[in-house]
Amino acid sequence: MWFVDAIRGLMRPLITVYLLILATFVTLNISRHLGGVDALSPVDLMVLYKEAIAQMLFLTTTAVTWWFGSRPSQIRKGQ
């Protein structure tokens, strides 16, 4: 049974790492095919910058909420 628990415990971190690697790979390939950051206008760069900050804030909020929301409270532990 320890094997199943180990696999289950590793799924979230493995999926997270996989998705981070995949997102980086896709982003780098798109950037390379489009000519990199130099091909973007200052207006496009500002839009991209604002979008990146909004996404990072969303991901931070989601991660913090998940970490604290997934922990059982002391009341639920005692039941």
C-alpha positions, -999 to +999 in steps of 0.1 A: +000+000+000+030+023+006+037+022-032+002+035-041+005+063-015+039+073-028+026+074-064-005+094-053+017+118-033+040+124-063+012+131-088+007+168-080+044+177-080+051+157-112+021+172-130+032+207-119+068+202-131+056+187-164+033+216-170+061+241-162+085+225-185+058+222-213+048+259-209+085+270-210+091+248-241+061+262-259+069+298-250+105+295-261+095+279-294+068+305-302+093+333-293+119+318-316+095+315-345+082+350-341+116+367-339+119+371-301+111+401-280+128+424-306+099+418-330+073+433-306+063+469-304+066+488-271+027+487-268+027+449-273+055+446-247+035+466-222+004+444-228+025+413-224+041+427-192+007+435-177-006+401-186+024+383-171+019+402-138-018+394-138-011+357-144+016+355-117-008+372-091-035+347-101-012+317-097+002+330-064-034+335-051-044+300-063-014+283-048-017+300-014-055+293-013-049+257-022-022+252+004-042+266+032-076+255+020-066+218+016-054+215+052-080+201+075-089+223+104-085+212+140-122+208+143-124+184+114-093+165+127-111+157+160-142+144+144 
